[in-house]
Amino acid sequence: MKRPNNYSYILPTLYEGYNFRSRREARWAVFFDTLNIKWKYEYEGYHLGDINYLPDFWLPEYKLFWE
């Protein structure tokens, strides 16, 4: 399958019981696991005025969202 140059290819991926929206998100989870960094996937969403925002990862040990 040929992909357009400006299209970010998205392939839903299952890892550790989570259905990630893309393979890239699953790879981040593998990366965090490799470094023994605890993570939560799509842990909490926010309403920012007219925009809803759902960060990909929450890293509780660092009190940091990772997108």
C-alpha positions as CSV (number, residue, x, y, z in Angstrom):
1,M,0.0,0.0,0.0
2,K,1.4,3.4,-1.0
3,R,1.0,6.1,1.6
4,P,0.8,9.8,0.7
5,N,4.0,11.7,1.8
6,N,2.1,14.1,4.1
7,Y,0.0,11.4,5.8
8,S,0.9,10.0,9.2
9,Y,0.2,6.3,8.9
10,I,-1.9,5.1,11.9
11,L,-2.2,1.5,12.8
12,P,-4.0,0.6,16.1
13,T,-1.8,-1.6,18.2
14,L,-2.4,-3.9,21.2
15,Y,0.3,-3.9,23.9
16,E,0.1,-4.9,27.5
17,G,-3.7,-5.1,27.3
18,Y,-4.0,-1.5,26.0
19,N,-5.4,-0.7,22.6
20,F,-3.2,2.1,21.4
21,R,-4.5,4.4,18.7
22,S,-1.2,4.1,16.8
23,R,1.9,2.0,16.6
24,R,4.0,5.0,17.6
25,E,2.1,5.3,20.9
26,A,2.7,1.6,21.6
27,R,6.4,2.1,20.9
28,W,6.5,4.9,23.5
29,A,4.9,2.4,26.0
30,V,7.6,-0.1,25.2
31,F,10.3,2.6,25.6
32,F,8.9,3.6,29.0
33,D,8.7,-0.1,30.1
34,T,12.3,-0.7,29.0
35,L,13.4,2.2,31.2
36,N,11.1,1.0,34.0
37,I,9.2,4.3,33.9
38,K,5.6,3.9,35.1
39,W,3.0,5.2,32.7
40,K,-0.8,5.5,32.3
41,Y,-2.3,5.7,28.9
42,E,-4.9,8.4,28.1
43,Y,-5.3,8.7,31.9
44,E,-7.2,12.0,32.1
45,G,-8.8,14.4,29.6
46,Y,-9.2,18.1,29.9
47,H,-11.7,20.7,28.6
48,L,-9.7,23.8,27.5
49,G,-12.4,26.2,26.5
50,D,-13.8,24.9,23.2
51,I,-11.1,22.2,22.9
52,N,-11.0,18.7,24.5
53,Y,-7.5,17.5,25.2
54,L,-6.5,13.9,26.0
55,P,-2.7,13.5,26.5
56,D,-1.3,10.2,25.4
57,F,0.7,9.3,28.6
58,W,0.8,10.4,32.2
59,L,4.1,9.6,33.9
60,P,3.2,9.7,37.6
61,E,6.8,9.5,39.0
62,Y,7.7,12.6,37.0
63,K,4.3,14.3,37.3
64,L,4.5,14.8,33.6
65,F,2.3,14.3,30.5
66,W,3.9,12.9,27.4
67,E,2.4,13.5,24.0
